[in-house]
Amino acid sequence: MTAPASRPLSKFANEPVSTFASADARQAAHAALEKVRKQFAHEHQLWIAGAHHKTGDLLNSVNPSRPSEIVGRHHRATVALATRAIEDAHAYFDEYRKTTAAQRIEWAARVAALLRDHKLEFDAWLVSEAGKTWPEADADVSEAIDFCEYYARQMQHYATPPQLVQMPGERDEMVYLPLGAGIIIPPWNFPLAIMTGMSVAALVAGNTIVIKPSSETPTIAAKFVEILREAGFPPRSFHLCTGSGSTVGDTLVEHPKTRFVSFTGSRDVGLRINELAAKPRKGQIWIKRVVAEMGGKDAIIVDREADIESAATGVVQSAYGYQGQKCSACSRAIVDEKVYDQFLEKVKAKVAALSVGPSENPENYMGPVISDSARKTILNYIETGKREGRLVAGGGAADGDGYFIQPTVIADVDSKARIFQEEIFGPVLAVTKAKDFDHALALANDTEYGLTGAVYSNNPEKIRQARDEFFVGNLYINRKCTGAMVGSHPFGGFNMSGTDSKAGGPDYLLQFLQPKSIGEKL
Ligand code: NAP
């Protein structure tokens, strides 16, 4: 790959997402898949201290639509290599922080340009390794491009010192400095977008990084690291440390030279990282900064004064897009008793029309869940749900060799039920009856999470009340609760959903910067 020249930074605009509806688009997708399949089972090395490394301890990543198919074979880092990665990232930071913001912005824009040039190939990797359908894969790649473009522009903003009140006889200013060497720990569910967003934000702000990718999607990480190199980021500014969270991850988080950890994933892992990072180690001279974006138990409220058809469509899209494996997925529909039966009938009919099967087939609305263990966990929750409520649709595995699960609806679920309270992370929707709008809001807030939520109502007073009282980081009115767009819907949650860093928003780069005040007597 040769890096195309980056475009001058114009006004930010979101990258278009393909629906793959046309025959031409489907043919192009097919060709991209064929190209990518030729690289299946390729051996990928670690990238540490500006060089490739092999350990011989290989992790196989598989196609969840066809688990006998190996997508990539990855050398796992040892503890010694992980230590070397963070120590080299720390050592190189002093040189990297002196690169100009303009240069780093240029590299970030080149990453966007390269991803754009290879969009269909990345789509095909996401279809193959993460089990995304084509439109979901394309949305993931588009979001990755958006993050690069958006953070490049944000860095232009922070590179210009803000206007301060000037003390008489002084020149007073504040400049934004990078933090140091940080660890980037993304989840598998947006394996390109979230990894790109966290990595490029840190790099463009002047930090060096060690990426610890998810063990479910290491091939996408290896491909992304190729793009970072191609775009021109210095070889020692980023390191790829594939390996298990519990060994490589802990080593990186605990190391005294780690300055920050940028994590997106589950509540339990996020809390563990936060705890490990809080303990100062020998030789450590800072408090590690932890940005942890975690899980959700997202609700959509359907009011008696709502357009029920549109609400049912929004709930079904939010609950079953990418098999319910989005942190923003709707896993609870809270419905006013006056429209409850009508809503359920509509949802049932819409769910019956959803096709489940291999994600590369554009006819399928839903592909597989990510792994065999995820499938087992989700099926266990479905069995629990059958005891906790009334099964309305789905209820088990779907046909096929892959990790397929039927879109499942369980009605009449009590707010204390496990399937109402715990993040399932699969295609399972709990439906609960509310007496009125106040009750619906109380039920929606009856969770330890606070990521996304939506309200369907045509009553302006109820909408105002939801704006005030629905305690979520991302609230949507009369639309689905998934599909946050960079620049328009800065993303992050309250409570156990995380540190609310608002990815894709104007404040996000501050997570990776520290302001320094300078007052000079004239
Ligand atoms: P996960 O199991 O928490 O894993 C996330 C990442 O953490 C993976 O790279 C994992 O590596 C790593 N990890 C595991 N244990 C670790 C440790 N002890 N130290 C350091 N790293 C460790 O989450 P997931 O299953 O990948 O992703 C799904 C979760 O992410 C859901 O809860 C979802 O809601 C959440 N999520 C949140 C957001 C948001 O913006 N709030 C966005 C997307 C997803 P291994 O794979 O090697 O274990």
Boltz pocket constraint, residues with backbone or C-beta under 6 A from the ligand:
constraints:
  - pocket:
      binder: B
      contacts: [[A, 185], [A, 186], [A, 187], [A, 188], [A, 189], [A, 190], [A, 194], [A, 212], [A, 213], [A, 214], [A, 215], [A, 216], [A, 243], [A, 244], [A, 245], [A, 246], [A, 247], [A, 248], [A, 249], [A, 250], [A, 253], [A, 264], [A, 265], [A, 266], [A, 267], [A, 269], [A, 270], [A, 272], [A, 273], [A, 293], [A, 294], [A, 295], [A, 296], [A, 326], [A, 327], [A, 328], [A, 423], [A, 425], [A, 451], [A, 491], [A, 492], [A, 493], [A, 497], [A, 498]]
      max_distance: 6.0
